[in-house]
Amino acid sequence: MASAGERMHTLVERLYPLCRSITGDGVRATLEIVGEYVPLQVHEVATGTQVLDWTVPQEWNIRDAYIADAAGNRVVDFAASSLHVLGYSVPVSRTMPLAELRTHLHTLPDQPDWVPYRTSYYKPEWGFCLAQATLDALADGEYEVRIDSTLADGHLTYAEHVIPGQVPDEVIVSCHVCHPSLANDNLAGIAVATFLAKALAEQTPYYTYRFIYAPGTIGAITWLARNAERIDLVKHGLVLACAGDSGQLTYKQSRRGDAEIDRVMRHVLLASERPHRVTGFTPYGYDERQYCSPGFDLGVGSLSRTPYAGYAEYHTSADNPGFVSPEAMADTLAVCREAFAVLDGNRRFVNLSPYGEPQLGRRGLYDSLGGRSDAKQAQMAMLWVLSLSDGEHSLLDVAERSGLPFDTVAVAADALRGAGLIKA
């Protein structure tokens, strides 16, 4: 049977050819495929809908696009890659000289074999993206230019997958579904989020987990606008992006900087001894900046490997399925699962025998450690939990102060609770 990493990579390969944007059938097709893995509730929000300070734009769809030379050869062809068309290009059907056409062409002179990703969402424009080497090979002359697209009133599409927990308080996991053929920046995050949802659905989590698949910026803003009245239920959150490259893990903290998800991610990454970086919040990047905007100020951080714009292949045709690996996505998934296990198990307890150290031996707690290779560590975990169970300190506080692994502390707390020495 294929590993989780291999299955995530297969999902990336399936999604890669689709032409996604902030609206349109490419987003719907993407969500339809994701829906084969986890059930989704799909939402359609009409063009013109006011969402906070924004307005849902017209819907963009494209069927074909190309530049053809005088002999009819397609020198640039949308059918070969969805990156070849400037995102949200208005329709065009003309013949023009190369000198005029050049003003509508986008290349990467420093990477002459790569095709850039460019968009013009909120300014009517048209254009093509191509390799500089392709442009250099074009002869002067007339070229047929055609973009068969529509920009008309329609809808913005996003989807949710909810895993009910023991409490209605929520953890949101958000990924963007608006980029076309970009494997790391977009698709790896979608794949990790989807397989994280599958893993959590096999458990009975404490929190309710809400997975949000939405176009970047306008999608997250739309979700916030439509959920403003229940936003207090959101206690923690994580944005997933750039989740499949070979770089070390990078966690970007929430705007608060001391949100519980920030502490959990720092603890898990440090305890795992994985190479990693923890960076402060900046109001630029992915949708953490929407969730953390001061009016909402949610405790939402962002997990990636190499951050946006931090690798040469970013927003180019070189960000293809070969650039991401099953192993890297599996590692990102594992860190998410470890972090959410800590988040789900982080409780505050009260010591029911706080005057002096309770006798652990007569309650069988020492006997339960017999034969364990980590008996000394487990014993210390019990003593630390008893010492800090004052209703103010959480198990994560215990782990951080004692230097013990969180799972060791959580097991100790379970044993103490079972013996009637602590209560939540």
N, C-alpha and C positions, 0 to 999 in steps of 0.2 A: 504493500500500500504506500502511496506517495506520502511524503512528510508534509507537515503544515506549510513549511517554507516552499516546497515544490508546488503545492496547491495554490498558495498565494501568487506564486510566479505565473502559474497558468491563468489565474484571474487577470493579472496584469496584461498578459499577452492577448487575452480575449478583448479587453477593454481598449487596448492601445490604438487600433485603427479608427475608432469612432471619433467623429468631429464634435467635440463638446464646446460649449460656450456658456455664457451666463444664463442663457435661455435656449429653448429649442429642442428638437427631436433627439439630438445627440445626448442631451442630459437624460431624457426619458429612456432612451435605449440603454444607457449606462445603468440607470436604476433598475431597469427590467432584468438585466443580467445579475446585478447584486441581489435582487429579489429572489433569484434561484438559490442563493446561499442562506439568506435570512429574510423573513417576511418584512416587508416595508409598508408603511402608510405613506402614500404619495400625496403631496399637497400641490395644488395649482393656484397661483395668485395672479389675478388679472392685471394686464397692462394698465397703468394709470393709478394703481393702488398706492396711497400714501403710506410709506413705511419709515417711521421716524422722520429724518430730514430728507429722505430720498423718495423717489417715485419709481415703481416697477416699470422698467423700460419696455419698448416693443420687443416682440419675439423675433429672433433671427434664425433662419434656416437656409441651408445651402444644398444644392443638388449636384452642381458641377462647376468647374472653373478651370481655365487653361489660358496659356499664351501659346499661339501657334505661329510658326514662321510662314513665309510666302508659299512654301511647298506643302503646307498643311500639317507639318510635324509639330506635335505638342512639346515645346521646349520646357515648359513648366506645366505640371499637371496635378490638379487637386486630387485626382484619383490615386496618385502615387503616395501622397502624404497630406493629411489635413493641415499641416503646418504651412503649406504653400500659399494659403490665402490669409490675408490680413483679417483677423477676427472681426466680425460684424460688418464686413464690406457690403456696401450697397451694390445693387445689380449694375452691371455694365456690359455693353456689347458694342465694341468699336474696333476700328482699324486705325493704327497710329504709328508714326515713326519711332524708332528706338529711342531717340533723344527725348521725346515726350514721355514715353513709357518709363524711362529711368526714374522720373520723379515719383513714381508709384511703386518702386521696387526697393526691397529691404534685404540687405546682406550682412555678412560678418567678415569684413576684409581680413581680420586677424585670424579667422578660422575659415579659410576659403572653401572647405568641403562641407561645412555644416549649414543647415537652414535655420534661421532664427524664428522665434515665436513672437509675433507682434499682434496687437489688437487696437481697435478704435471704437470702444463701446459707446461712448457718449458724444462723438463727433462724427457726423456723416462723412464717410471716406471710403475709398476702395484701394486695394493694393495687393501685391504678391510678395511672398518671401521665397528666396532661392539662395543657392550656394553662390558665393562670389565667383567660383570657378565656372559655373554655368553662365553667369552674366558676362564674364570675360570672353567667353566663347561665342557670344551672340554677334552676328554681323549686322552692320547697319542695314536698314531697310524697314519695310512695313511689317507690322505684326498684328494678328487678330487677337483681340483681348475679350474674353468673355467670363463673366461671373454670374452664374444662374442662382441668385439668392433672393430671399424675400425678407423684408423688414416691415412687420405689420403688427397690429394689436393682437395679443395672444396672452401668454402666461409665463410666469417664472415658476419653475418646478423645483421642489426639494422633497426630501423624504426623511422619515424617522423610523427607527426600530427601538422599541422599548422592552426592557427586561424588568419585570416587576420585582421589587425587593421586599424585605420584611418591613421597611418603612417607606413612606412616600417621598422622603428627601432624595434628591437626585444628584447623580454624577452625569455630566454630559460629556460625550466624546464626539468631536466634530472633525469632519474632513471636507475638503472642497472638491467639487465635481465639475468644474468649469473649464479645465485646461484640455486642449486636444491631445495630440499624440506626444505626451510627456510622461515617461514611466516613473521616474522618481518623484518629481514635483507634481503630485496629484495621485497617480494610480497606486503607488506603493502604500500611501496613506490610506486610500480606500480599502486596499486588500488587508492591511493590518487591522483596521477598524472592523472590518467584516469578520475576520477570524477571531478577533477578540470578543465580538458579540456572540459568535458561535460557542466559544469557550465558556463565557459567563452564563449562557443559557443552560448549560449543563449543571450549574450550581444553583444554590438558593442564596443569592447575595443579600447582604444587609441593606445596601442602598438600592434604589431603583436606578437603572442605567438607561440613559437615553442617547442613542446614536443619531447624529444629525449629518445627513449627506446633502450639502447645499452648495450652490455657487459661491465663490469667494466674494467677500465684502457685501454685495447686495443681498446674497442669500442669507448670510448670518444676520444682517440688519433686518431682513424680512422676518426671520425666525424670532428675533428679539421683539420686534414690534407686535407680532402675533401672540407672544407669550409673556408680555410685560406684566400682566396681572397675576401670573403664577411664578414669576421669576424668583420669588423668595424660596421656592422649593429647591432651587439649584444651589447645592452646597459646595460642590467641587467640579472641576472640569479639565479636560485635556484636548488640545488640538493636535492632530497628527498630520505630518507632512514630511516630504523628503525622507521617507522611512526605509529606503531599500538600498542606499549606496554603501560603499565600503568604508566610509568615514566613521569616526567615533561618535558615540551618542552625544547629543547636545540637548540639554533641557533649558528652555527659556522660562524664567519665573513669571508669575502673574504680576500685575501692576502693584498689588499689595506687597509682594516680596516675601511675606511671612504667612501666606495662606497655607492651609493644611496640605494641599497638594504640593506646594513648594517644598515643605519639610519632608513629605513622604518621598518625593522624587530624589531629593538630595540624599536622604538616608539610604534608599534602595540602590542608587548608583554607587555610592561610596561603599556600602556593605558588599556589593557584588564584585568589587575590584575590577570592574570593566573600565577601560579607558573612556573618559567622558569629560564634558565641560558643562558647567552651570553658568548661565549668563543672566544678567539683569533684564528687566522689562524694557522694551522700547516700543513706542507707538507706531511701529512699522513692522510689516511682516505678514503673517497670516491672520486668521480671524480671532486669535486671542485678543487683538486690539479692539475688536468690536465687543466681545464679552467683557473685557476689562475696562471699557469706556467708563468715565467717572460716574455717570448716572446709574449704571448697573454694578460696576466694580465687583464683578464675580471673581471667585478664586479659580481662575482658569489659566493654566500654563500651556506650553507648547513643547512637544517632543519631536525631535528629528534626528537624523544622523548629521550629515553636513548641512548646515542651515542654508536657506534660500540665498542665491547669488554667491554662495561660498565655494562653488565648484564650476569649472570651466564649461561643463556640459549644460548648465542651468539654462532653461528656456531656449534650447536648441534641439535639432534633430539627433544630436549625440546622446540625449537623454532618452534612450530607447530601452527595450526590455533587456538587452545585453548589458546595460549599465547597472541594473539592479540585480541582486542575487537572492536566491532562496535563503541562504544562510543569514544575510543581513536582515531580511524581513523577519525571519524566525527569531533573531536576537531582539529586534525591536518589540515583537509580540511578547517575548518572554519578559522583558522589562515592564511592559504594561501590565501583564498578569501579576508580576511580583508587586508592583506598586499598588494595584487595586486590592490585592490580598491584604496589604498593610492598611490601606484606607478603610477597607471593610471591617477589619478586626481591631481598629484603634478605638478603644473605649476608656472611660474613666471609672475607677472603682473606689469603693470606700472600705477601709480595713475595719472589720468587725471585732478585732481584738487588738486595739491600738495601744494598750498600756503594756509596754514591754514586748519582747519578742515572743510570739505564741510558740508552744511546743509542737514542732512539726513531726517529731518522731512518733508520738502517741497517736497521731492522726494518719500514720502510714505514709506520710509524704516522703520521708527519707527512704523508706523501704522501696518505694516506687522507683527510686533512682538506681537501685542495685543493678550492677552489670552494665550500666550505660557508660559509654566512653566519654560522654560529656557531663558526667554526674556533678562535678564541681561547678561547671558553668550553669547547669540547671538549678543547683542549690542556690547559687548566687542570684539567679533570676528570681527565684521565689522571695528571697530576702529583699531584693530591690523593689519588687512589686508591693510587698507588704509595707516597705518604708515609704513609698510614694503614693500609696492608695489613700489619698486624702480628699478625693472628690474633685481635686483641682488638676492633678497630673494625669495625662493619658499614658497608654502603654508605649506610644512613640516617645513621650518624654522619658519614660523609664529606659527604653532602648538607647536613646541618645545620651542620657546621663551616665548610664552604666557601661556603655560601649558594647553591649551584648546584642546579638542578632534579634530582630523583632520577632521572628517566629519562635525563638527560644523563650522570649518574654511572654508571648501570647500563650504558649503551652503551659508555662508556669502559672499564669493567671487562671487558666482553665482548671488546673489542679487545685489551686487555692480556693476557687469558687466552689468546686465540687466538695471540698472539705468544709465549706461553710465559713471560711475565714474572710472572704471579701464578697461584696455585692456591687452590682452596677448601679 
